[in-house]
Amino acid sequence: MPTAETAATTTRTVKPADHPPLLAGDRGPIAMSRPGLHETVLKILKPLPRGVILDCPAGEGALAQDLLSEGFDVRCCDLYSELFRLDGVEIKRGDLAGTLPYASGSFDYITSLDGLEHIDSPPQAFREYRRLLKPGGHLIISVPNIMNVEERLKWLLFGYTSHCKPLSDQSKAKIHYDCAGMDEIAVHANPIGYSELRYYLEKNGFAIQGVYRDRKKGNQWLYWPLVAFIRLLAKLTPEKRRKDRWTDELASDPVLLGGNTIIIHAILK
């Protein structure tokens, strides 16, 4: 059986009987993220020079497959490297909450999609991004958007968002079964919003280049009265306070009218 440290000599599309039922099947990699996320990331990367890119967490390798097609030199890493289904690409086991198995300054690009909300220590992940990227390197991260208007309203009414629900014993047992004990695949342990992402990026020497959403939600029109009220309050806020509290950014389309996922592109200074 091939190790997680090297490209497999046999196909990765066939998984053993103890593979998570949630992800079973003899097939190639499929995206474990929401529709529109990978397409948005590829649009960000398309005009940029090609280079060495780390995808972590890599999941089954769906994004890595697209990155290869775009001409990038791809490396992959995941806490559960046995999930990886893409043949001929290096996959290593690594924890974003710890130290990843690569030398400092190894990468021109890092994509880290829908991983930060699953780990115990998001601040450590940002330190790793800084360590692993070359100066001027690009980082693209994404997390569930807990700050869009729909999720803000759900938090107000129910005390939790769609992405970070209470974990009862029954729900934990189902996750444990569906994921064959690899609970981190499904558990959102840390809800992280735009403000926290920006803070950790700037603290670690990154400059934000753009903020994006995966795709527009079809039911946005239902929330337009509330959106108008939030933006009116923002405009009535004194300019100094707006700058101090990132009021305009928090009322922007990618955040307030975002889809299920918020995506940030940043460069290491």
C-alpha positions as CSV (number, residue, x, y, z in Angstrom):
1,M,0.0,0.0,0.0
2,P,1.5,3.4,-1.0
3,T,2.4,5.8,1.8
4,A,0.9,9.2,2.2
5,E,4.3,10.8,1.7
6,T,4.7,9.9,-2.0
7,A,2.7,9.8,-5.2
8,A,0.8,6.5,-5.3
9,T,2.0,3.7,-7.5
10,T,-1.5,2.3,-7.7
11,T,-4.7,4.1,-8.3
12,R,-6.2,6.2,-5.4
13,T,-9.7,6.1,-6.8
14,V,-10.4,2.8,-5.1
15,K,-10.9,3.1,-1.4
16,P,-10.9,0.4,1.3
17,A,-14.0,-0.9,3.1
18,D,-13.3,1.3,6.1
19,H,-13.4,4.5,4.1
20,P,-15.8,7.1,5.4
21,P,-19.3,6.2,4.1
22,L,-19.9,9.9,3.5
23,L,-17.2,9.8,0.8
24,A,-17.3,6.2,-0.4
25,G,-17.3,5.1,-4.0
26,D,-14.9,4.0,-6.8
27,R,-14.3,7.3,-8.6
28,G,-12.1,10.3,-9.1
29,P,-11.9,13.3,-6.8
30,I,-15.0,15.5,-6.3
31,A,-15.2,18.9,-4.6
32,M,-16.1,18.8,-0.9
33,S,-16.9,22.5,-0.9
34,R,-19.9,24.5,-2.0
35,P,-20.6,25.2,-5.7
36,G,-18.8,28.2,-7.1
37,L,-15.9,28.2,-4.7
38,H,-13.3,26.5,-6.9
39,E,-14.4,28.5,-9.9
40,T,-13.9,31.7,-8.0
41,V,-10.4,30.7,-6.9
42,L,-9.4,29.7,-10.4
43,K,-10.5,33.1,-11.7
44,I,-8.3,34.8,-9.1
45,L,-5.3,32.6,-10.0
46,K,-5.7,32.6,-13.8
47,P,-4.0,35.9,-14.6
48,L,-1.1,35.3,-12.2
49,P,2.3,33.7,-13.1
50,R,2.6,30.0,-12.7
51,G,4.6,28.6,-9.8
52,V,4.6,26.1,-7.0
53,I,1.3,25.9,-5.1
54,L,0.3,24.1,-1.9
55,D,-3.3,23.1,-1.5
56,C,-4.0,22.4,2.2
57,P,-6.5,21.0,3.1
58,A,-6.6,19.1,-0.2
59,G,-9.6,16.9,0.5
60,E,-10.0,14.4,-2.4
61,G,-7.9,16.5,-4.8
62,A,-10.6,18.2,-6.9
63,L,-9.0,21.7,-6.7
64,A,-5.5,20.2,-7.2
65,Q,-6.8,18.6,-10.4
66,D,-8.0,22.0,-11.7
67,L,-4.7,23.7,-10.7
68,L,-2.7,21.1,-12.6
69,S,-4.9,21.8,-15.7
70,E,-4.0,25.5,-15.3
71,G,-0.3,24.8,-15.3
72,F,0.6,25.1,-11.6
73,D,3.2,22.8,-10.0
74,V,0.9,21.3,-7.3
75,R,1.7,19.9,-3.8
76,C,-1.1,18.7,-1.5
77,C,-1.5,18.2,2.2
78,D,-4.3,17.1,4.4
79,L,-4.9,15.9,8.0
80,Y,-6.5,12.8,6.4
81,S,-4.3,12.1,3.4
82,E,-6.1,8.8,2.8
83,L,-9.0,10.7,1.4
84,F,-7.0,11.9,-1.5
85,R,-8.1,10.4,-4.9
86,L,-5.9,12.1,-7.4
87,D,-3.2,9.9,-9.0
88,G,0.3,11.2,-9.7
89,V,0.4,14.1,-7.3
90,E,2.3,14.3,-4.0
91,I,0.1,14.1,-0.9
92,K,1.5,14.5,2.6
93,R,-0.2,14.2,6.0
94,G,-0.3,17.5,8.0
95,D,-2.3,19.4,10.5
96,L,-3.0,23.1,9.8
97,A,-3.1,23.6,13.6
98,G,0.5,22.4,13.9
99,T,3.6,22.5,11.7
100,L,3.2,21.3,8.1
101,P,5.9,19.0,6.6
102,Y,7.6,21.5,4.4
103,A,10.6,23.8,4.5
104,S,10.2,27.5,5.0
105,G,9.7,29.6,1.9
106,S,8.7,26.6,-0.2
107,F,5.7,28.0,-2.1
108,D,4.7,30.8,-4.4
109,Y,1.0,30.2,-3.7
110,I,-1.1,28.6,-1.0
111,T,-4.8,27.7,-1.3
112,S,-6.5,26.9,1.9
113,L,-10.2,26.4,1.4
114,D,-12.7,25.6,4.0
115,G,-10.1,24.4,6.5
116,L,-9.8,27.1,9.2
117,E,-13.2,26.5,10.7
118,H,-12.4,22.8,11.3
119,I,-9.2,23.2,13.4
120,D,-8.5,24.0,17.1
121,S,-6.0,26.8,16.5
122,P,-6.6,29.0,13.4
123,P,-3.9,31.5,14.5
124,Q,-1.3,28.8,14.1
125,A,-2.5,28.2,10.5
126,F,-1.8,31.9,9.7
127,R,1.7,31.5,11.1
128,E,2.3,28.5,8.9
129,Y,1.0,30.4,5.8
130,R,3.6,33.1,6.6
131,R,6.4,30.6,7.1
132,L,5.7,28.5,4.0
133,L,5.2,31.3,1.5
134,K,8.0,33.1,-0.3
135,P,8.0,36.9,0.1
136,G,5.4,38.3,-2.3
137,G,3.7,34.9,-2.3
138,H,-0.1,34.6,-2.7
139,L,-2.5,33.2,-0.2
140,I,-6.2,32.3,-0.9
141,I,-8.3,31.3,2.0
142,S,-12.0,30.6,2.4
143,V,-14.4,29.9,5.3
144,P,-18.2,29.7,5.6
145,N,-19.6,33.2,5.5
146,I,-21.2,33.7,9.0
147,M,-21.4,37.4,8.4
148,N,-23.9,37.5,5.4
149,V,-27.3,39.0,6.2
150,E,-29.1,35.6,6.3
151,E,-26.6,34.2,8.8
152,R,-26.8,37.3,10.9
153,L,-30.5,37.0,11.1
154,K,-30.3,33.3,12.0
155,W,-27.9,34.0,14.7
156,L,-30.2,36.6,16.2
157,L,-33.3,34.3,16.0
158,F,-31.8,30.9,16.9
159,G,-28.4,31.6,18.5
160,Y,-26.4,29.8,15.8
161,T,-25.7,29.9,12.0
162,S,-26.3,27.4,9.3
163,H,-22.6,26.6,9.2
164,C,-22.0,26.3,13.0
165,K,-24.9,24.4,14.5
166,P,-25.0,23.0,18.0
167,L,-23.5,19.5,18.2
168,S,-25.9,17.2,20.1
169,D,-24.9,13.6,21.0
170,Q,-27.1,12.4,18.2
171,S,-25.5,14.7,15.6
172,K,-22.0,13.8,16.8
173,A,-22.7,10.1,16.5
174,K,-23.9,10.5,12.9
175,I,-20.9,12.5,12.0
176,H,-18.6,9.9,13.6
177,Y,-20.3,7.2,11.6
178,D,-20.5,9.1,8.3
179,C,-16.8,10.1,8.5
180,A,-15.5,6.8,9.9
181,G,-14.1,8.5,13.0
182,M,-12.5,11.4,11.0
183,D,-14.8,13.9,12.7
184,E,-12.8,16.9,11.7
185,I,-14.0,16.4,8.1
186,A,-17.5,17.6,9.0
187,V,-17.3,19.4,12.4
188,H,-17.1,23.2,12.3
189,A,-15.3,23.9,15.6
190,N,-14.5,27.6,15.0
191,P,-16.8,30.1,13.4
192,I,-14.6,32.8,11.8
193,G,-15.8,36.0,10.2
194,Y,-14.2,38.7,8.1
195,S,-12.9,40.7,11.0
196,E,-11.0,37.8,12.5
197,L,-9.6,36.7,9.1
198,R,-8.3,40.3,8.4
199,Y,-6.8,40.6,11.9
200,Y,-4.8,37.4,11.6
201,L,-3.7,38.2,8.0
202,E,-2.5,41.7,8.8
203,K,-0.8,40.4,12.1
204,N,1.2,38.0,10.0
205,G,2.3,40.4,7.4
206,F,-0.3,39.9,4.6
207,A,-2.0,42.6,2.6
208,I,-5.5,41.8,1.3
209,Q,-5.9,42.1,-2.5
210,G,-9.5,41.2,-2.8
211,V,-12.6,39.8,-1.0
212,Y,-15.0,37.5,-3.0
213,R,-18.1,35.3,-2.6
214,D,-18.6,31.9,-4.1
215,R,-21.8,32.8,-5.8
216,K,-24.9,34.9,-5.2
217,K,-27.8,33.4,-3.2
218,G,-31.1,33.1,-5.0
219,N,-33.1,34.3,-2.0
220,Q,-31.2,37.5,-1.4
221,W,-34.2,39.7,-2.4
222,L,-36.0,38.6,0.8
223,Y,-33.4,40.4,2.9
224,W,-33.1,43.7,1.0
225,P,-35.1,45.8,3.6
226,L,-32.7,44.6,6.3
227,V,-29.6,45.2,4.0
228,A,-30.8,48.7,3.3
229,F,-31.2,49.4,7.0
230,I,-27.7,48.0,7.8
231,R,-26.2,50.1,5.1
232,L,-28.1,53.2,6.2
233,L,-26.6,52.8,9.7
234,A,-23.2,52.4,8.2
235,K,-23.5,55.7,6.2
236,L,-24.7,57.5,9.4
237,T,-21.7,56.2,11.3
238,P,-18.9,58.9,11.7
239,E,-16.0,58.4,9.2
240,K,-13.4,57.7,11.9
241,R,-15.5,55.1,13.5
242,R,-16.2,53.5,10.1
243,K,-12.5,53.1,9.4
244,D,-11.7,51.9,12.9
245,R,-14.5,49.2,12.9
246,W,-14.2,48.3,9.1
247,T,-17.9,49.2,8.8
248,D,-17.8,49.7,5.0
249,E,-16.1,46.3,4.5
250,L,-18.6,44.5,6.7
251,A,-21.5,46.0,4.7
252,S,-19.9,45.2,1.3
253,D,-21.4,42.8,-1.2
254,P,-19.0,39.9,-0.6
255,V,-19.6,40.0,3.1
256,L,-23.1,41.2,3.7
257,L,-24.6,39.8,0.5
258,G,-22.1,37.0,0.2
259,G,-23.0,33.4,-0.7
260,N,-22.2,30.5,1.6
261,T,-18.4,31.1,1.5
262,I,-16.2,34.2,1.8
263,I,-12.9,34.1,-0.1
264,I,-9.9,36.3,0.6
265,H,-6.8,36.8,-1.6
266,A,-3.8,38.2,0.1
267,I,-0.1,38.7,-0.6
268,L,2.8,38.3,1.9
269,K,4.7,41.5,2.1
